Amino acid sequence: MKDTHKTAQSRTCKHLTRKSDFDMAASKDQNKALDTGGGDITLQLPYTLPFNFSQIVQFMKIRAIKGVEVIDDEKYARTFRTKHAKGYFSVRDNTTESGLTLRIVCDDIQCCKEIQHRVRRMFDLDTDFAPINEKFQKDTTLCKGMRSGHVPRLPIAFDPFEFCVRAILGQQISVQAATTLAARIAEKTAIKTGERFPSGLDYYFPGPRELAQSDLGGMGITGPRQAAIVNMAQEHMNGLFSLNPNQPFEVFQKAFSSLKGIGEWTVNYVAMRGMGMVDSFPATDLGIIKALEKNGNRPTRKEILERAETWRPYRAYAALCLWNQ
């Protein structure tokens, strides 16, 4: 981060060597980015090699919320709202400079530092992988999910609250089904962006207050999950639980699991992918259970947790290795 701000603040999309149709879509009148006081900024976020951009965006692509995110083989893009700003951003791989090209279009340029930080977390740019790789290469199970001796990077959600909703929707149903339901929520709450946004970036995902006041009926979401989502949004506003990634896992676990409809899998999945707690571990996840199956015999939860003790303090990366097999 220390070497990006000095050069990036003055760089706009016109300095990129190539523009796609997506980039051109919002280039008109860019001096009035999203009306007033905003900007159209391009930053370079350096990464250490190896970096598999394709692997990360493919993971994100099958989970993309229609209307909120647009993902293809070359870019990730989404809408956003922070406390004081709104807009959209796109991320591309710049292999020449060993970094990600982050373009932010917003109505308040002061949000750029926060967006940059959150995107670095999304693509797991700041983890020291050396001790993780060394530890897991020696494990005959986990090494099967590594590529060229490297564990997968942990794709952390841009918006932890949004991910809480996704996790509740994903309880005991497929990724595709949960993604469809999340898109229906975005469409029904209809917090629209504007005509200056590129095609496909039509909505902002609803925040806690908007969801707490929404009718989630008629979208295929079961009654208990509707209640769980609305209650979660309300209790987040009430301060019952925090989504600060710097809190101890035990603190988050105790508070979040006290909510009706929130079980062990949801707690650990939100901690892992919603907040980036690297030692969280969804032991009851079906993919993990299948990966640890031997001779047709599936391990018990107790057996999985005992096995996972040897993977501390990086059990989230162990989960990725198991999913990656």
C-alpha positions as CSV (number, residue, x, y, z in Angstrom):
1,M,0.0,0.0,0.0
2,K,2.8,2.4,0.8
3,D,3.9,2.7,-2.8
4,T,0.5,3.0,-4.5
5,H,-1.0,6.2,-3.2
6,K,1.9,8.5,-4.3
7,T,1.3,7.7,-8.0
8,A,-2.3,6.5,-8.1
9,Q,-4.2,9.6,-7.0
10,S,-3.4,11.4,-10.2
11,R,-4.1,8.4,-12.5
12,T,-7.4,8.1,-14.1
13,C,-8.8,5.6,-16.6
14,K,-7.3,7.5,-19.5
15,H,-3.9,6.3,-18.5
16,L,-4.7,2.6,-19.0
17,T,-3.3,1.1,-22.1
18,R,-6.6,-0.5,-23.2
19,K,-10.3,0.2,-22.4
20,S,-13.0,-2.4,-22.6
21,D,-16.6,-1.6,-23.4
22,F,-17.2,-1.9,-19.7
23,D,-14.7,0.8,-19.0
24,M,-16.1,3.1,-21.7
25,A,-19.6,2.8,-20.5
26,A,-19.1,5.3,-17.7
27,S,-16.3,7.4,-19.2
28,K,-18.5,10.1,-20.5
29,D,-18.5,13.3,-18.4
30,Q,-16.1,11.6,-16.0
31,N,-15.2,15.0,-14.5
32,K,-18.7,14.9,-12.9
33,A,-18.2,11.3,-11.7
34,L,-21.5,10.2,-10.2
35,D,-22.7,13.9,-10.2
36,T,-20.7,16.0,-7.8
37,G,-17.6,15.8,-5.6
38,G,-16.6,12.4,-6.9
39,G,-13.8,10.9,-8.9
40,D,-12.7,8.3,-11.4
41,I,-9.5,6.9,-10.0
42,T,-7.2,4.0,-11.0
43,L,-4.8,2.4,-8.5
44,Q,-2.3,-0.3,-8.8
45,L,-2.3,-2.9,-6.0
46,P,0.9,-5.0,-6.1
47,Y,0.9,-8.6,-5.2
48,T,3.5,-11.3,-4.7
49,L,3.8,-14.2,-7.1
50,P,2.5,-16.7,-7.6
51,F,-0.9,-15.1,-8.0
52,N,-3.8,-17.0,-9.7
53,F,-6.3,-14.3,-10.7
54,S,-8.3,-16.7,-12.7
55,Q,-8.8,-19.1,-9.8
56,I,-10.1,-16.3,-7.6
57,V,-12.5,-14.8,-10.1
58,Q,-13.9,-18.2,-11.0
59,F,-14.6,-18.8,-7.4
60,M,-16.4,-15.4,-7.2
61,K,-18.1,-15.8,-10.6
62,I,-20.3,-18.7,-9.6
63,R,-21.4,-16.7,-6.5
64,A,-21.9,-13.3,-8.2
65,I,-25.1,-11.5,-7.3
66,K,-26.8,-10.4,-10.5
67,G,-27.4,-6.7,-10.7
68,V,-24.8,-6.0,-8.0
69,E,-21.7,-7.8,-9.4
70,V,-20.4,-8.4,-12.9
71,I,-17.6,-11.0,-13.2
72,D,-16.0,-12.5,-16.2
73,D,-12.6,-14.1,-16.9
74,E,-10.8,-10.7,-17.0
75,K,-12.5,-8.6,-14.4
76,Y,-14.4,-8.3,-11.2
77,A,-16.8,-5.4,-10.8
78,R,-19.5,-4.4,-8.3
79,T,-21.5,-1.5,-6.8
80,F,-20.8,-0.3,-3.3
81,R,-22.0,2.0,-0.6
82,T,-19.9,3.1,2.3
83,K,-20.9,5.3,5.2
84,H,-20.2,8.5,3.2
85,A,-20.0,7.4,-0.5
86,K,-21.4,5.3,-3.2
87,G,-20.2,4.1,-6.6
88,Y,-18.7,1.1,-8.3
89,F,-15.3,-0.4,-8.9
90,S,-13.6,-2.9,-11.2
91,V,-10.5,-5.1,-10.7
92,R,-8.3,-6.5,-13.5
93,D,-5.1,-8.5,-13.4
94,N,-2.0,-6.5,-14.6
95,T,0.5,-9.3,-15.0
96,T,3.1,-6.8,-16.5
97,E,3.3,-5.0,-13.2
98,S,2.5,-8.0,-11.0
99,G,-0.5,-6.2,-9.5
100,L,-4.2,-5.6,-9.7
101,T,-5.6,-2.6,-11.5
102,L,-8.4,-1.1,-9.4
103,R,-10.7,1.5,-10.9
104,I,-13.0,3.3,-8.5
105,V,-15.8,5.6,-9.7
106,C,-17.6,7.3,-6.8
107,D,-19.3,10.4,-5.6
108,D,-16.8,11.1,-2.9
109,I,-13.1,10.5,-3.5
110,Q,-12.4,10.1,0.2
111,C,-13.8,6.6,0.1
112,C,-10.9,5.4,-2.1
113,K,-8.6,4.4,0.7
114,E,-11.3,2.3,2.3
115,I,-12.2,0.6,-1.0
116,Q,-8.5,-0.1,-1.7
117,H,-8.1,-1.7,1.7
118,R,-11.2,-3.9,1.2
119,V,-10.2,-5.0,-2.3
120,R,-6.8,-6.0,-1.0
121,R,-8.6,-8.2,1.5
122,M,-10.9,-9.6,-1.1
123,F,-8.0,-10.9,-3.2
124,D,-5.9,-11.8,-0.1
125,L,-2.9,-9.7,-1.1
126,D,-1.2,-9.2,2.2
127,T,-1.0,-12.7,3.7
128,D,2.5,-14.2,4.3
129,F,2.0,-17.6,2.6
130,A,5.4,-19.1,3.3
131,P,4.6,-20.7,6.7
132,I,1.2,-21.9,5.4
133,N,2.7,-23.5,2.3
134,E,5.5,-25.1,4.3
135,K,3.1,-26.5,6.9
136,F,0.5,-27.9,4.4
137,Q,2.9,-29.3,1.9
138,K,3.7,-31.9,4.5
139,D,0.1,-32.9,4.9
140,T,-0.8,-35.7,2.5
141,T,-4.5,-34.6,2.4
142,L,-4.1,-30.9,2.1
143,C,-1.3,-30.9,-0.4
144,K,-3.8,-32.4,-3.0
145,G,-5.6,-29.0,-2.9
146,M,-2.5,-26.9,-3.4
147,R,-1.3,-25.8,-6.8
148,S,2.4,-25.7,-7.5
149,G,3.1,-25.8,-3.8
150,H,0.8,-22.9,-3.0
151,V,-2.5,-22.9,-1.0
152,P,-5.5,-21.1,-2.6
153,R,-5.9,-17.4,-1.6
154,L,-8.9,-16.7,0.7
155,P,-11.6,-14.8,-1.1
156,I,-12.9,-12.5,1.6
157,A,-16.3,-10.8,0.9
158,F,-16.2,-7.1,0.1
159,D,-19.2,-6.5,2.4
160,P,-19.4,-8.7,5.6
161,F,-23.1,-7.9,6.2
162,E,-24.0,-8.8,2.7
163,F,-22.1,-12.0,3.2
164,C,-24.1,-12.8,6.4
165,V,-27.2,-12.7,4.2
166,R,-25.6,-14.9,1.7
167,A,-24.5,-17.4,4.3
168,I,-28.0,-17.7,5.8
169,L,-29.5,-18.1,2.3
170,G,-26.9,-20.8,1.6
171,Q,-27.8,-23.0,4.6
172,Q,-28.4,-26.6,3.2
173,I,-28.9,-25.5,-0.4
174,S,-26.6,-25.2,-3.4
175,V,-24.3,-22.3,-4.2
176,Q,-26.3,-21.6,-7.3
177,A,-29.6,-21.6,-5.5
178,A,-28.3,-19.2,-2.8
179,T,-26.9,-16.9,-5.5
180,T,-30.2,-16.8,-7.2
181,L,-32.0,-15.9,-4.0
182,A,-29.5,-13.1,-3.2
183,A,-30.1,-11.6,-6.7
184,R,-33.9,-11.7,-6.0
185,I,-33.4,-9.8,-2.8
186,A,-31.3,-7.1,-4.6
187,E,-34.0,-6.8,-7.3
188,K,-36.9,-6.7,-5.0
189,T,-35.4,-4.1,-2.6
190,A,-34.6,-2.2,-5.8
191,I,-32.0,0.2,-4.4
192,K,-31.1,1.4,-7.9
193,T,-27.8,2.9,-9.1
194,G,-28.1,5.2,-12.0
195,E,-27.8,5.6,-15.8
196,R,-24.1,6.3,-15.5
197,F,-23.3,2.9,-14.2
198,P,-22.1,0.2,-16.6
199,S,-24.6,-2.4,-17.8
200,G,-25.3,-5.1,-15.2
201,L,-24.5,-2.9,-12.2
202,D,-28.1,-2.0,-11.5
203,Y,-28.5,-2.2,-7.8
204,Y,-26.8,-1.7,-4.4
205,F,-27.3,-4.6,-2.1
206,P,-29.6,-3.6,0.8
207,G,-28.1,-2.7,4.2
208,P,-29.3,-3.7,7.6
209,R,-32.0,-1.1,8.0
210,E,-33.4,-1.7,4.5
211,L,-33.5,-5.5,5.0
212,A,-35.0,-5.2,8.4
213,Q,-37.9,-3.3,6.8
214,S,-38.3,-5.5,3.8
215,D,-40.8,-8.1,2.9
216,L,-38.8,-11.1,1.7
217,G,-41.9,-13.2,0.8
218,G,-42.6,-14.4,-2.7
219,M,-39.0,-15.1,-3.6
220,G,-38.6,-18.7,-2.7
221,I,-36.9,-18.1,0.6
222,T,-38.3,-20.3,3.3
223,G,-40.1,-18.7,6.2
224,P,-37.5,-19.5,8.8
225,R,-34.7,-18.1,6.7
226,Q,-36.7,-14.9,6.0
227,A,-37.1,-14.5,9.8
228,A,-33.4,-15.3,10.4
229,I,-32.3,-12.6,7.8
230,V,-34.6,-9.9,9.2
231,N,-33.7,-10.7,12.8
232,M,-30.0,-10.7,12.0
233,A,-30.2,-7.3,10.3
234,Q,-32.2,-5.9,13.3
235,E,-29.7,-7.3,15.9
236,H,-26.8,-6.0,13.9
237,M,-28.3,-2.5,14.1
238,N,-28.9,-3.1,17.8
239,G,-25.2,-3.9,18.3
240,L,-25.8,-7.5,19.5
241,F,-22.9,-8.7,17.3
242,S,-20.0,-7.0,15.5
243,L,-18.5,-7.7,12.0
244,N,-15.2,-6.3,12.9
245,P,-12.6,-8.8,11.7
246,N,-10.2,-7.9,14.5
247,Q,-12.3,-9.3,17.3
248,P,-11.5,-12.7,18.8
249,F,-13.4,-15.5,17.1
250,E,-14.8,-16.7,20.4
251,V,-16.5,-13.3,20.9
252,F,-18.1,-13.3,17.4
253,Q,-19.1,-17.0,17.8
254,K,-20.9,-16.4,21.1
255,A,-22.8,-13.3,19.9
256,F,-23.6,-14.5,16.3
257,S,-24.7,-18.0,17.4
258,S,-27.1,-16.5,19.9
259,L,-29.3,-15.5,16.9
260,K,-32.2,-17.7,16.0
261,G,-31.5,-19.7,12.8
262,I,-27.7,-19.3,13.0
263,G,-25.8,-22.5,13.5
264,E,-22.2,-23.7,13.7
265,W,-21.7,-23.8,9.9
266,T,-23.0,-20.3,9.4
267,V,-20.9,-18.9,12.2
268,N,-17.7,-20.4,10.9
269,Y,-18.5,-19.6,7.2
270,V,-19.1,-15.9,8.0
271,A,-16.0,-15.7,10.1
272,M,-14.0,-17.3,7.3
273,R,-15.2,-15.7,4.2
274,G,-17.1,-12.7,5.6
275,M,-14.4,-11.4,7.9
276,G,-11.2,-13.4,7.0
277,M,-10.6,-15.1,10.3
278,V,-7.9,-17.5,9.1
279,D,-8.4,-20.1,11.8
280,S,-12.2,-20.5,11.5
281,F,-13.2,-23.8,10.1
282,P,-16.7,-25.0,9.0
283,A,-16.3,-28.6,10.1
284,T,-19.8,-29.6,9.2
285,D,-19.5,-28.4,5.6
286,L,-20.5,-31.2,3.2
287,G,-17.5,-30.4,0.9
288,I,-15.1,-30.8,3.8
289,I,-16.8,-34.0,4.9
290,K,-16.5,-35.5,1.4
291,A,-12.9,-34.5,1.0
292,L,-12.0,-36.4,4.3
293,E,-14.0,-39.4,3.4
294,K,-12.1,-42.7,3.3
295,N,-13.2,-45.9,1.7
296,G,-16.8,-44.6,1.6
297,N,-16.8,-43.8,5.3
298,R,-17.5,-40.3,6.2
299,P,-15.8,-38.9,9.3
300,T,-17.8,-37.5,12.3
301,R,-17.7,-33.9,13.3
302,K,-15.5,-34.9,16.3
303,E,-13.1,-36.7,14.0
304,I,-12.9,-33.8,11.6
305,L,-12.2,-31.3,14.4
306,E,-9.5,-33.6,15.9
307,R,-7.9,-33.8,12.5
308,A,-8.1,-30.1,12.0
309,E,-6.2,-29.4,15.2
310,T,-3.0,-30.1,13.3
311,W,-3.9,-27.3,10.8
312,R,-4.1,-24.5,13.3
313,P,-3.7,-21.5,13.1
314,Y,-4.6,-21.6,9.4
315,R,-7.7,-23.8,9.3
316,A,-9.5,-21.5,6.9
317,Y,-6.8,-22.2,4.3
318,A,-7.1,-25.9,5.1
319,A,-10.8,-25.7,4.2
320,L,-9.9,-24.1,0.9
321,C,-7.4,-26.9,0.2
322,L,-10.1,-29.5,0.9
323,W,-12.6,-27.7,-1.3
324,N,-10.0,-27.4,-4.0
325,Q,-9.4,-31.2,-4.4
